[in-house]
C-alpha cells in the first residue's frame, strides 16, 4: 500500500485537523442551529416514503419503529460521535480519511459526488413534470417537448450554481424555506384525517394502532428502504462544518432536535395515507398529491389545493437539490487542499468566499448529464438502473461511516466504547441490507441476472475510475514533492 493510502498516526491525525481548520477560516460561518435543523428535515424527509411504507398496511408502525431502532438512532449516534471528534469541512470525506486512509476518504467523496450528480441531473425533467401537473391535463405535452425540458434544465441548474456561488448567506434561506414547506405539507397531511373525521366523511381513524408485521422478502425490502432510504442523511450537513458556527456542538444538536420530528412526520404521515387509500391502491410516485386530492374532495376546492401543493413541492424539490449541490461542490475543494485534485478547485470567490471553480465544473457536469438523459426519455429500465445505482453510491459511503467506529481510528489510543460499536454494527447491517436488495431485484424484471450484472458493472466501473483518479493524483503529488525537494537542494 502506498504511503498516502495507509492509516495515519495520532500526530498526523492532529496535524490534519489543524490544517483543515486553518483552511476553513477563509470560509464564511453562516449556519446556526435553526438553519441546520430545517436543513436536516428538508434533506432527510422524502415525500414518497409515506407511500412506500403505506404498502405494509397498519404494520407500518412496527416497521418504522424497527427502522428507527436499528438504523435511524444508530446513524444519529454515529454522526454525533464522529462530528464531535472531527468537526471539519468536508464531513464524511474527512472522517473516512482520518479514520482509515486518504484512499478511502477519496472514494467516499467520489461516491457522494456520483450520487448527487445522478440525483440532480434529473431536476430539469422533474421541474417540467411538476409544471405540467400544476397547469392541468392540457399541459401534458410539456414533458415530451425536449426544447422546454432543456430550457428548464438550464434554468434550474443555473440557479443552483448561482445560489451556491452567492454562498450560504443566501442558500440557507432557500433551504430554510424548503424546510418550512416540508413541515407545512406534512402538517396538512397529518391534519386531513382529523378534519374529515370531524366532518363525517370518514368514520374512524386510528393513527397509532399497530398490526403484527408479516415477514417476507418484500417486507424486508421495504424495511431496508425505510431504513437507509427514508431515514439516511444526518451526516450530509457535516460536509459544511467549516461554514457552521460551533460545528462540533450545533451539528450534533441539530440531529437531536430534528430526529424526533422526522420520525413523527413519517409515522403519522403514513397513517394519513392509509386513512384514505388502501395499500394496494397507493400511488408510489405521488402519494401525497393523491391523499390531498381525496382528503380535500369534500371541501369543493380540491383543484386549487392540489395545484398549490404541486408548486410548493417544486420549490421543495429545488431546495433539496440546492442542499445536495451546494455540499457536493465543497468536496473537490477539500480534496484540492489535500492535493488530490488540482489546486484550481480550491480557488474561492473574492467576494462570497465560495469555491467558484468547483461550482462551475459541478454545474456543467450536472447539466450535461441531464441533457444526455433526454436522449433516453421513456427508457424506464435505464432510469431505474441509474436510480438504484445512485442509491448504492450513497449507501457505500454509509458503510464506510459505520465502519469507522468498528474498524477505523486505530491511531487513537482511546477506542470507541463497545455500545457505540454495537450501534454502528446495527447501522452497517441495515445499510448492507439496502445495498443487497438494490443489487438483487425482488420485483419482476426481464432478467434478474441481467439487472444484477448491469447495476454491479455500473458500481464497479465507476469506482475503478475513481481509484484510478486517486492513484494518478497521488503519483503526481509525490513527483511534485520530489521535484520541490530537488530544487530546494
Secondary structure, 3 states (H helix, E strand, C coil): CCCCCCCCCHHHHHHHHHHHHHHHCCCCCCECHHHHHHHHHHHHCCCCHHHHHHCCHHHHHHHHHHHHHHHHHHHHHHHHHHHHHCCCCCCHHHHHHHHCCHHHHHHHHHHHHHHHHHHHHCHHHHHHHHHHHHHCHHHHHHHHCHHHHHHHHHHHHHHHHHHHHHCHHHHHHHHHHHHHHHHHHHHHHHHHHHHHHHHCCCCCCCCCCCCCCCCCHHHHHHHHHHHHHHHCCCCHHHHHHHHECCHHHHHHHHHHHHHHHHHHHHHHHHHHHHHHCCHHHCCCCCHHHHHHHHHCHHHCCHHHHHHHHHHHHHHHHHHHHHHHHHHHHHHHHHHHHCCCCCHHHHCCCCCCCCCHHHHHHHHHHHHHHHHHHHHHCCCHHHHHHHHHHHHHHHHHHHHHHHHHHHHCCCCCCCCCCHHHHHHHHHHHHHHHHHHHHHHCCCCCCCCHHHHHHHHHHHHHHHHHHHHHHHHHHHHHHHHHHHHHHHHHC
